[in-house]
Amino acid sequence: MGDPGEPPEGVPEGGSGSDDEYRSVVFDESFVRAARITELSAVERLGGAPRGIRHKGGFGLLGSLPRQALILLLLVVVAFGTAVYFGFTGPRPEPLGTGGSQLTSELTVLTPASGGVPTVDPSSPFANLAAAAGYADGSAGFGLPAARTSTAHFTQAQVNAAVDTVRRYLVASELSPAVLAQGETAPVRSLVTQGEQNQFDQSTTAPGDDQHHTVTGWMVRFDPMKVALASDTVKVAGAVTVRELSASTLELTADHTLVYALRPAGVTVNGPVTLYSIRREVRFDLDRADLAVGRLRVVDTVQQAGPSACDAVQSEYFQPLAPGGTGPLTTHPGTVDPADRSHPAWQGCAVMGGPLG
């Protein structure tokens, strides 16, 4: 009996029988299915097809890939597409300075009770300040806490570092002539923590009367086109206090009265000189990271400043009244009409007490 794999008529002469090395290739099912052409059916031939064969539909190179490879490729494409989608539509990190606590500032304008703003002696502009008020020159009047101060969770060295950072901020923002009357802001910005610098930049580039973007909330400054310093000396009286806000944060509060000697911009050294007073209470927070880099967060500023006109816009610069000037009052200081929304609700005006000169 012949080999079951041989044709009934036997192996053709010259053939290799069951050892034919091409049999597994020619009749392999996967090879046949992968063929790019196939013979037309009888119906297609009767229909007058111009060719006896047709190309199999496929996807070019993809059509020759195994099914497992196609599935894997599809999964890779889907995963990549999903990553790209969420990259464009997913939540993005919030820019620094746009969230969390912001500086809040309030200002009460002080206007003369009657008459004009008096002038003082240019050679000794602060002669009439009451000696009992404790005024000193510049930073000597800051009233800084003793160097031995410590708290439950902060050492003396850490408290001293916080006090020194606040001292440097007060010098830059309240005493520096470049900031006071020359338009500089960089010395103040360099001491503000990175999380507040965006708000600081918005305040200096686009000041707004909205309690959060007033330049005068960050620093004392006068319009250099209108005002010049008659003396680089600033009289200061007040104190800086320290308390532990939490185990990780120190809170320092600076409460000072500052008196500036001013003259109109562009006049000679013998021009009229007036005094301008600001009571400025500023609260600062410093955590351990702030202490390490020597920066601070300005939390809020409350100020009383004058003599100024009640209707003067002071979000960018403090606006002192000129010598002899009086502030026009639309209503008597101290009278507030809640139906009058022509001015910000937090901005008030009051009669200035104490000496003006």
C-alpha positions as CSV (number, residue, x, y, z in Angstrom):
1,M,0.0,0.0,0.0
2,G,1.3,3.4,-0.9
3,D,1.9,6.3,1.4
4,P,-1.4,8.0,2.4
5,G,0.1,11.3,1.5
6,E,0.8,10.3,-2.1
7,P,-1.6,10.7,-5.1
8,P,-3.7,7.6,-6.1
9,E,-1.7,7.3,-9.3
10,G,1.5,7.3,-7.4
11,V,4.3,9.7,-7.3
12,P,5.1,11.3,-10.6
13,E,8.4,10.3,-12.2
14,G,11.2,12.5,-11.0
15,G,9.1,13.6,-8.0
16,S,10.2,13.5,-4.4
17,G,7.0,12.0,-2.9
18,S,6.3,12.8,0.8
19,D,9.7,14.4,1.1
20,D,8.8,17.2,-1.3
21,E,10.4,20.2,0.5
22,Y,7.9,22.6,-0.9
23,R,4.7,20.8,0.0
24,S,4.4,22.6,3.5
25,V,4.8,25.9,1.8
26,V,2.5,25.5,-1.1
27,F,-0.4,24.1,0.8
28,D,0.1,25.9,4.1
29,E,-3.2,27.6,5.1
30,S,-1.7,30.7,6.4
31,F,0.4,31.2,3.3
32,V,-2.8,30.9,1.1
33,R,-4.7,33.3,3.2
34,A,-1.9,35.8,3.1
35,A,-1.8,35.7,-0.7
36,R,-2.4,39.2,-2.3
37,I,-4.4,37.8,-5.3
38,T,-7.2,35.2,-5.7
39,E,-9.1,33.7,-8.6
40,L,-12.5,35.1,-9.4
41,S,-15.6,33.1,-8.5
42,A,-17.7,31.5,-11.3
43,V,-20.4,34.2,-10.8
44,E,-17.8,36.9,-11.2
45,R,-16.4,35.3,-14.3
46,L,-19.9,35.0,-15.9
47,G,-20.4,38.6,-15.1
48,G,-17.8,39.6,-17.6
49,A,-15.0,40.5,-15.3
50,P,-12.1,41.7,-17.4
51,R,-9.6,39.8,-15.4
52,G,-9.5,36.3,-14.0
53,I,-8.0,37.3,-10.7
54,R,-8.6,40.1,-8.1
55,H,-6.4,41.7,-5.5
56,K,-7.4,40.9,-1.9
57,G,-8.4,44.0,0.1
58,G,-5.9,44.9,2.8
59,F,-4.0,47.7,4.5
60,G,-0.7,47.7,2.7
61,L,2.1,46.8,5.1
62,L,-0.4,46.5,8.0
63,G,-2.3,43.8,6.1
64,S,0.7,41.5,6.3
65,L,1.2,41.8,10.0
66,P,0.0,39.1,12.4
67,R,-3.2,39.7,14.3
68,Q,-1.3,40.0,17.7
69,A,1.0,42.6,16.2
70,L,-2.0,44.6,15.0
71,I,-3.7,44.5,18.4
72,L,-0.5,45.6,20.1
73,L,-0.1,48.5,17.7
74,L,-3.7,49.6,18.2
75,L,-3.2,49.6,22.0
76,V,-0.1,51.8,21.6
77,V,-1.9,54.3,19.4
78,V,-4.9,54.5,21.9
79,A,-2.6,55.0,24.9
80,F,-0.6,57.7,23.1
81,G,-3.8,59.5,22.0
82,T,-5.2,59.3,25.6
83,A,-2.0,60.8,27.0
84,V,-2.0,63.7,24.4
85,Y,-5.7,64.4,25.2
86,F,-5.3,64.6,28.9
87,G,-2.1,66.7,28.4
88,F,-4.2,69.4,26.7
89,T,-7.4,69.1,28.7
90,G,-6.2,68.0,32.1
91,P,-5.7,70.4,35.1
92,R,-2.6,72.5,35.0
93,P,-0.6,73.7,37.9
94,E,-1.7,77.0,39.2
95,P,0.9,79.8,38.6
96,L,2.7,81.1,41.7
97,G,1.1,84.1,43.2
98,T,-2.5,83.5,41.9
99,G,-3.8,81.4,44.8
100,G,-3.6,81.3,48.5
101,S,-3.5,84.4,50.7
102,Q,-2.8,87.8,49.1
103,L,-1.7,91.1,50.4
104,T,-4.8,93.2,51.5
105,S,-4.3,96.9,52.0
106,E,-6.6,99.6,53.4
107,L,-6.0,103.4,53.5
108,T,-7.7,106.2,55.5
109,V,-6.9,109.6,54.0
110,L,-6.2,112.4,56.4
111,T,-7.1,115.9,55.3
112,P,-6.6,119.3,57.1
113,A,-9.3,120.4,59.4
114,S,-9.1,124.0,58.1
115,G,-6.8,126.3,56.3
116,G,-3.9,125.3,54.1
117,V,-1.0,123.0,54.6
118,P,1.7,124.9,56.5
119,T,5.4,125.0,55.5
120,V,8.3,124.2,57.8
121,D,11.9,125.4,58.0
122,P,13.9,123.6,55.2
123,S,17.0,123.6,57.4
124,S,15.3,121.9,60.3
125,P,12.0,120.4,59.0
126,F,11.3,118.1,62.0
127,A,11.9,120.7,64.7
128,N,8.3,120.9,65.8
129,L,7.8,117.1,66.3
130,A,6.9,116.3,69.8
131,A,10.0,114.9,71.6
132,A,7.7,112.7,73.8
133,A,6.4,110.8,70.7
134,G,9.7,108.9,70.5
135,Y,10.7,109.7,67.0
136,A,14.2,108.7,65.9
137,D,16.0,108.9,62.6
138,G,15.3,106.0,60.2
139,S,15.6,102.4,61.3
140,A,16.6,103.6,64.8
141,G,12.9,104.2,65.4
142,F,11.8,100.7,64.4
143,G,11.6,99.5,67.9
144,L,12.9,96.0,67.0
145,P,12.4,93.2,69.6
146,A,15.4,92.1,71.8
147,A,17.9,89.8,70.2
148,R,17.3,87.2,72.8
149,T,13.7,86.7,71.8
150,S,12.6,83.1,71.1
151,T,9.3,81.2,70.9
152,A,8.1,77.7,71.6
153,H,9.1,76.3,68.2
154,F,11.6,78.8,67.0
155,T,15.1,79.5,68.3
156,Q,16.6,82.8,69.0
157,A,18.6,82.6,65.8
158,Q,15.5,81.9,63.8
159,V,13.6,84.7,65.4
160,N,16.6,87.1,64.8
161,A,16.6,86.0,61.1
162,A,12.9,86.8,60.8
163,V,13.4,90.2,62.5
164,D,16.3,91.1,60.3
165,T,14.3,90.2,57.1
166,V,11.5,92.5,58.3
167,R,14.0,95.2,59.1
168,R,15.4,95.0,55.6
169,Y,11.9,95.1,54.1
170,L,11.0,98.2,56.2
171,V,14.2,100.0,55.1
172,A,13.6,99.2,51.5
173,S,9.9,100.0,51.5
174,E,9.7,103.1,53.8
175,L,13.2,104.7,54.0
176,S,15.0,104.2,50.7
177,P,15.1,107.5,48.7
178,A,15.2,105.5,45.4
179,V,11.9,103.8,46.3
180,L,10.3,106.9,48.0
181,A,10.8,109.4,45.2
182,Q,12.6,107.8,42.2
183,G,10.2,105.1,41.1
184,E,12.3,102.1,42.1
185,T,10.5,98.9,43.1
186,A,13.1,96.2,42.7
187,P,14.6,96.6,46.3
188,V,11.2,95.8,47.7
189,R,10.3,93.0,45.3
190,S,13.6,91.1,46.1
191,L,12.4,90.6,49.7
192,V,8.9,89.3,48.8
193,T,8.4,85.6,48.8
194,Q,8.1,84.0,45.4
195,G,4.4,83.1,46.0
196,E,3.6,86.8,46.1
197,Q,5.8,88.2,43.4
198,N,3.1,87.7,40.7
199,Q,0.7,89.9,42.7
200,F,3.5,92.4,43.4
201,D,4.2,92.6,39.6
202,Q,0.5,93.1,38.8
203,S,0.4,95.9,41.4
204,T,3.4,97.8,40.0
205,T,2.5,97.4,36.3
206,A,-1.3,97.9,36.6
207,P,-2.2,99.4,40.0
208,G,-5.8,99.1,41.0
209,D,-8.0,100.4,43.8
210,D,-9.1,96.9,44.8
211,Q,-7.3,96.4,48.1
212,H,-5.0,93.8,46.5
213,H,-3.1,95.7,43.8
214,T,-2.2,99.1,45.3
215,V,1.5,99.8,45.0
216,T,1.2,101.9,48.2
217,G,0.2,98.8,50.0
218,W,3.6,97.4,49.4
219,M,5.7,100.5,49.9
220,V,5.7,104.3,50.5
221,R,6.3,106.2,47.3
222,F,5.6,109.6,45.9
223,D,5.2,110.6,42.3
224,P,8.7,111.9,41.2
225,M,7.0,114.2,38.7
226,K,5.3,116.0,41.5
227,V,7.2,115.4,44.8
228,A,10.8,115.4,45.9
229,L,12.4,114.6,49.2
230,A,13.5,117.7,51.1
231,S,15.6,115.5,53.4
232,D,16.7,111.9,53.1
233,T,16.0,111.6,56.8
234,V,12.7,110.0,57.8
235,K,11.5,110.3,61.4
236,V,10.1,107.0,62.7
237,A,8.4,105.9,65.9
238,G,6.8,102.6,66.7
239,A,7.6,98.9,67.3
240,V,7.9,95.5,65.8
241,T,6.3,92.6,67.6
242,V,6.8,88.8,67.2
243,R,4.4,85.9,67.9
244,E,4.2,82.3,66.8
245,L,1.3,81.9,64.4
246,S,1.8,78.1,64.3
247,A,4.6,75.6,64.9
248,S,5.9,76.3,61.4
249,T,5.2,80.1,61.0
250,L,6.2,83.3,62.7
251,E,4.0,86.4,62.5
252,L,5.7,89.8,62.8
253,T,3.8,93.1,63.0
254,A,5.4,96.5,62.3
255,D,3.4,99.5,63.6
256,H,5.1,102.8,62.9
257,T,4.4,106.4,62.3
258,L,6.7,107.9,59.6
259,V,7.1,111.6,58.9
260,Y,8.6,112.7,55.6
261,A,9.9,116.2,54.6
262,L,8.8,117.0,51.1
263,R,9.0,119.8,48.5
264,P,7.4,120.1,45.0
265,A,9.5,118.4,42.3
266,G,11.8,120.6,40.3
267,V,12.0,123.5,42.8
268,T,15.3,124.9,44.3
269,V,16.6,123.7,47.6
270,N,15.1,126.9,49.1
271,G,11.6,126.0,48.0
272,P,8.7,125.4,50.4
273,V,8.9,122.2,52.5
274,T,6.0,120.4,54.1
275,L,5.6,117.3,56.3
276,Y,3.7,114.2,55.4
277,S,2.8,111.6,58.0
278,I,1.9,108.0,57.6
279,R,0.9,105.5,60.3
280,R,1.6,102.2,58.7
281,E,0.7,98.9,60.3
282,V,2.1,95.9,58.3
283,R,1.7,92.2,59.2
284,F,4.2,89.7,57.9
285,D,4.3,85.9,57.9
286,L,7.6,83.9,57.6
287,D,7.8,80.1,57.6
288,R,11.0,78.0,57.8
289,A,11.6,78.1,54.1
290,D,11.3,81.9,54.1
291,L,13.8,82.1,56.9
292,A,16.3,80.1,54.9
293,V,16.1,82.4,51.9
294,G,15.6,85.7,53.7
295,R,12.2,86.5,52.3
296,L,8.7,87.2,53.7
297,R,5.1,87.3,52.9
298,V,3.2,90.6,53.3
299,V,-0.2,89.7,54.7
300,D,-2.0,93.0,55.2
301,T,-1.3,96.7,55.4
302,V,-3.5,99.3,57.2
303,Q,-2.5,103.0,56.8
304,Q,-3.5,106.5,57.7
305,A,-1.8,109.1,55.6
306,G,-2.0,112.9,55.2
307,P,-2.4,115.7,54.6
308,S,-4.1,114.6,51.3
309,A,-7.3,115.4,49.5
310,C,-10.1,113.0,50.2
311,D,-10.7,112.4,46.5
312,A,-7.1,111.8,45.5
313,V,-6.4,108.5,43.9
314,Q,-3.5,106.9,45.9
315,S,-3.3,103.4,44.6
316,E,0.0,104.1,42.7
317,Y,1.5,107.0,44.7
318,F,0.7,108.8,47.9
319,Q,-0.6,112.3,47.0
320,P,0.4,115.0,49.5
321,L,-1.3,118.3,49.4
322,A,0.9,121.1,48.0
323,P,2.0,123.9,50.4
324,G,-1.0,126.0,51.2
325,G,-3.3,123.6,49.5
326,T,-6.6,122.3,51.0
327,G,-8.4,119.2,50.2
328,P,-11.9,119.6,48.6
329,L,-14.4,117.7,50.6
330,T,-17.6,116.4,49.0
331,T,-18.9,115.3,52.4
332,H,-17.7,116.0,55.9
333,P,-15.0,113.5,57.0
334,G,-16.4,110.8,59.1
335,T,-19.7,110.8,57.3
336,V,-20.2,107.6,55.3
337,D,-23.3,107.1,53.0
338,P,-23.6,103.3,52.3
339,A,-25.7,104.2,49.2
340,D,-22.7,106.1,47.8
341,R,-20.8,103.6,45.7
342,S,-18.7,106.2,43.9
343,H,-15.7,105.3,46.1
344,P,-14.4,101.9,47.3
345,A,-16.1,100.8,50.5
346,W,-12.8,100.3,52.3
347,Q,-11.5,103.8,51.5
348,G,-12.3,106.5,54.0
349,C,-11.4,110.0,54.9
350,A,-10.9,111.7,58.2
351,V,-9.7,115.0,59.6
352,M,-6.0,115.0,60.4
353,G,-5.2,115.6,64.1
354,G,-1.9,116.6,65.5
355,P,0.6,119.1,64.1
356,L,1.0,119.5,60.3
357,G,4.3,121.4,60.6
